[in-house]
């Protein structure tokens, strides 16, 4: 990848053109499952210091329903790369729930430590609420 965008690499590289798409299902707790098509190959990176010493996975994921594309680059095993690459939506969902359900919408912090404390409080409150909801359900699934 000599300074090319990932989008250009996946469209030009022979490894992606000859490879068949693999289907993957991404489960969501509060929404319908998502179907993604995935291709992957090893690439080398280059920058101002020259070529990288190692190789990396370049993963190309497409969702036909929305036309969305994701490009992931990592030196971790490919399964971990895809799993971690798709966790962002789950984390952002937790933040949205914290903001809307627990009333943490207006935060104007002035330092990183204040942000960390605020986020810690959000997560603790969300865990408390989730635990009590589960007890009130009496083990009945959603």
N, C-alpha and C positions, 0 to 999 in steps of 0.2 A: 504494500500500500504506500506508494511514494507520494504522499500528500493528497491522495484521491479521497473523495467522499465515499463513505460506505455504500451509498446508493449506486454510485458509478461502478464500484468494485463488483457488487453482486450482479449487476447487469452485464458487465464485460467479461468477468472471469469464466473460463471454461468449466471450472469445478462446479459452479452454480448452474450453468446451462445444461449440463448432462445429468445432474442430480435430480432424482425424483423428490417431490414434496412429501414430507412426513406430516401426518395430521396429529394435532395435540388438542386436548380438551383442558381448558382452564376453569376450574371450579371456583365459584363465588358463593360466599355465605348468604348474601342478601340480594343477589341478582342471578339471572339465568347464566348457565355455563356458556363459555365462549369457545368457539372452534378457531384454531390458528393453524396455518400451514407453515412449516419450518424447513429451512435448508441451512447447512453449516459447512464450513471448511476451515483449514488452517491457513493463516496469513502471517506475514512478517510486517512489522511496522518500521517506519523511518521517520526521522525528525532532524532537527538541527545538528544533533550529535552523530548522525548516520543511522545505519540499520540497527534494529533491536537485536539483542543476543538470542532471544527466544522467539517462539511462534505463539500465536494466539488464536483462539476460536473466533471466527466472525460468524455470527448467527443472524439469519434474515428470517423474520417472522411476518406473515401477512394475515390479516383478518378480512375475508371476502365480504362479510356482512357490512362493514363500515369503510373498507378501503384503507384501513390503518396499516402502517408498516412500522416495524421495530427493528433496529440494528443493535446487536449486542456484541461487545468485544471483551474477551476475558482470557486469562491463562488458567482458569479453573476447569475442572471437567465439564463437558458440555451440558450434562444434565443439571449440574449446579448453576451454570451460567444462565440457562433458560429459567430455572426455578427462581433464582434471585432477581433476574431481570423483570419478572412479572410480579414481584412482591410489592412494588411501589404502589400499585392501585390499592392493595389491602391496607397499607400504612396510611395512605391519604384518606381512605374511608374512615379509619379510626379517628384521624384528626377532624374530619367533617362531623362525625358523631359527637366527639368531645365538644366541638364548638357549638353545635346546634342543641344538643340535649343537656349539656352541663353549663351552658351560659358563658363560655369562654371566647366570645367573639372579638372583644376589644382588648388587645394587648399592645401596649406601647413600651416595650422594654428598651433599656439603654445599654445593656451589656449582655454578653453571652451567658453569664452565670444566672441572670434573672430568667432568661429564656429556658435554660435547663431546669431550673426550679419549677417554672410554670408548667413545662411539659411533663415533668415528674408528677406533679400534682394532678394533671389531667389523666395520666395513665392510671394512677392510684384510684382516682374517683371512678373512672370507667370500670376498673376491675371490681371495685366495691359494688357498683350498680349491677354489673353482669352477674356477680355472685348472688345477689339478692333476687334478681329476676329468675335465676335458675332455681333458687329455693322456693319462690312463690309458684313456679310452674309445677313443682313437685316431681321433677324428672320427666315431665311430659315434653316430648320434642315439639319444635315449632310447627 
